[in-house]
Amino acid sequence: MEEHPGRRCPYCAEDVAPDALRCPHCRSDLAARGLWYRDQPDRRVAGVAAAVARGLGLPVTAVRLAFIVLAFVHFLGVVAYVALWLLLPFRAGEESPLERGLGRAKDAVRGLREGANRIVPGDPRP
């Protein structure tokens, strides 16, 4: 079987050049994959709007305006912004704030369990 020098498009599974930004077969944007992190050059507050804009290939201003407009619709913009802030990591390869928080909670529960296991029945110490 012959090896392909390029890579496969994640959308249509056709072979594309390794440095291709757009698939020549299905015209999908290959550059946007993996950009869902908040450390973007055009970030302002927390980088959520810039990450969404880069990930979806939209203008950052349009995404910011969408968050503002959705904020007036049952506070949906603020809820979505906070949820994305919790889910998106700051840099590529890092854990998101939610993953870090869950990891700390898991460590705390593990510490409580280990501490509870050390208590010996009938021990006069509290």
Beta strands, then each sheet from edge to edge (+ up, - down):
strand 1: 7-8
strand 2: 15-16
sheet 1: 1+ 2-
end
